[in-house]
């Protein structure tokens, strides 16, 4: 998004912000857009990875989804203290009563 200096100055007059500050925000937004377009392909999960994340958030450690051909690796990772803590934490979170209107 490329905005003209005149547009930024009009926005500055309407909002009370300095045009230079608004220009920096616009440039930051452009930078973030470029960064996300570069990173987004790395963040796309396979169906098995998405199922693993969903299960983990519910407190179910399903490493078989990530390592279907290597039960030994899944078992070893399942013993890792950080993963055990994450699953315990997710179970406790899931067990909490929900707040709000449901």
C-alpha angles and dihedrals in degrees: 000000000000116000125193121245089241092056091050091049092051090050090048091052091049097045103032092238121127115257090231091056092049090050090053090052091050091049090049090052090051090049091050091049091053092046093050092048089055095045100038096083089056091054098053109112126214115236090258092050091048090050090050092052092048092049092047091051087055092049098259116125104211103174089156085076091061098037107030093156098043114056091168093059091046090051093048092049091046088062093055110118094223092055092045090051092048093052092046090050092048091050091051091048092049091050093057116104112257117248125217135030096325 
